[in-house]
Amino acid sequence: GRPLNALIKLRAETGVERVDTSSSPLFKPGAVLDTVRTADGGTAEVAFAFPAAWTLAGGPNLDVRDVRQSDSAFLLVGALPAGQAFESLPDNFFLDLLFDPAGKYGQYGQVEDRKVLSCTLTALTLPNGRKQQYRRMALKFAPL
C-alpha cells in the first residue's frame, strides 16, 4: 500500500505572511485590506474586492470563495527580480508565480497550455488614500 503521508495534500504555498494574524483582514463585506510581509522583511498593504456573498477562507492564506459555484480569488506573493519594478515585469513573471508547482493551480499538476490574452496596468486608490499599482490580466489556460 501507499504510505499515509502520500494521501495528505499540503496547503498551497502562496508566499503570504500576514503581519497581524489576530485580526480579520475583512475591511468591509466584499473587501480585504491587510498588511503582509515583503521578501526584504518590510511590509506592504494589499487590498482587493470580491462579491460580498463569498466567504473568507480560514488559515494563513488570503483567499475568498464561493463554494456553491466553485469560484475563488486569492493573493499570491513573490519577490521582485533584482533591479526590476512592478510596472516593468514581463507577463511570464505572473504566469510562473500563478502556476508554480507548489502553488494554488500547479499543485494539481503542471499547466503547459497557458497564455496572456490582455494585460493593463493602472493605479488604484486604497481605502487609506494611498495609490497602488494594479495589473489586470486576462488569461487562458487548459484546465487540469
C-alpha positions in Angstrom: 0.0 0.0 0.0 0.8 3.7 -0.2 2.2 5.4 2.9 -0.2 7.5 4.8 1.6 10.8 4.0 1.1 10.1 0.3 -2.6 10.8 0.8 -2.2 14.1 2.6 -2.5 17.2 0.4 -0.3 20.0 1.7 -1.7 23.6 1.7 -0.7 25.6 -1.4 2.4 27.8 -1.0 1.3 31.4 -1.7 4.1 33.3 -0.1 1.6 35.2 2.0 2.8 36.1 5.5 0.2 38.2 7.3 1.7 40.8 9.7 -1.3 40.7 12.1 -3.0 37.3 12.2 -5.0 38.2 15.3 -7.4 40.4 13.4 -9.6 39.8 10.4 -8.4 41.1 7.0 -12.0 42.0 6.1 -12.2 45.8 5.7 -16.0 45.6 5.0 -18.2 42.9 3.3 -16.6 42.1 0.0 -13.3 43.9 0.6 -10.0 42.8 2.1 -7.4 45.2 3.4 -4.4 43.7 5.1 -0.7 44.0 5.6 1.7 41.3 4.5 5.5 40.8 5.0 7.6 41.5 2.0 10.6 39.5 0.9 13.1 42.0 2.3 11.3 42.0 5.7 9.3 45.2 5.2 5.5 45.4 4.9 3.1 46.0 2.1 -0.6 46.8 2.3 -2.9 44.8 0.0 -6.5 45.4 -0.9 -8.9 43.6 -3.1 -12.7 43.4 -3.6 -14.8 40.3 -4.2 -18.6 39.5 -4.3 -20.0 40.2 -0.8 -21.7 36.8 -0.7 -18.3 35.0 -0.9 -16.6 33.9 2.3 -13.1 34.5 3.6 -11.3 31.2 4.0 -9.5 30.4 7.2 -5.9 29.7 7.6 -2.7 31.7 6.7 -3.5 32.5 3.1 -5.7 35.4 1.9 -8.4 33.8 -0.2 -12.1 34.1 -0.6 -14.5 31.6 -2.0 -17.9 30.9 -3.4 -18.3 27.2 -2.6 -21.6 26.9 -4.5 -20.1 28.0 -7.8 -16.5 26.7 -7.1 -15.1 30.2 -7.7 -12.3 31.8 -5.7 -9.8 34.6 -5.5 -6.6 34.6 -3.7 -3.4 36.6 -3.0 0.0 35.3 -4.2 3.2 36.9 -3.1 6.5 36.8 -5.0 9.8 38.7 -4.7 10.6 41.2 -7.4 13.6 40.1 -9.5 16.6 42.3 -8.7 16.6 45.6 -10.5 13.0 45.4 -11.7 9.9 47.4 -10.8 6.4 46.0 -10.7 5.4 48.1 -13.7 8.1 46.5 -15.9 7.6 42.9 -15.0 7.0 40.6 -18.0 3.8 38.6 -18.3 5.8 35.3 -17.6 6.7 36.5 -14.1 3.0 36.3 -13.2 2.3 33.1 -15.1 5.3 31.4 -13.4 4.0 32.6 -10.0 0.4 31.6 -10.6 1.3 28.1 -12.0 4.2 27.3 -9.7 4.1 23.5 -8.9 3.7 24.3 -5.1 1.0 27.0 -5.7 -2.8 27.1 -6.0 -3.0 25.7 -9.6 0.3 24.0 -10.1 -0.1 21.7 -7.1 -2.6 19.7 -9.1 -0.2 19.1 -12.0 1.8 21.1 -14.5 0.0 23.7 -16.6 1.6 23.8 -20.0 -1.0 25.5 -22.3 -1.1 29.0 -20.8 -1.4 32.4 -22.5 -1.9 36.1 -21.5 -4.8 37.4 -23.6 -4.6 41.0 -22.3 -2.8 43.0 -19.6 -3.4 46.5 -18.3 -1.7 48.5 -15.6 -3.4 51.2 -13.6 -3.2 52.9 -10.2 -5.9 52.4 -7.7 -6.7 54.4 -4.6 -6.6 52.3 -1.4 -9.0 52.8 1.5 -6.2 54.7 3.3 -5.9 57.1 0.4 -2.6 55.9 -1.0 -2.1 54.9 -4.6 -1.1 51.3 -5.5 -0.2 49.9 -9.0 -2.6 47.2 -10.1 -2.2 44.8 -13.0 -5.3 43.2 -14.6 -4.6 40.2 -16.8 -6.9 38.0 -18.8 -5.5 34.5 -19.0 -6.3 31.4 -20.9 -5.1 28.0 -19.7 -6.1 24.4 -20.1 -8.0 23.0 -17.1 -6.1 20.4 -15.2 
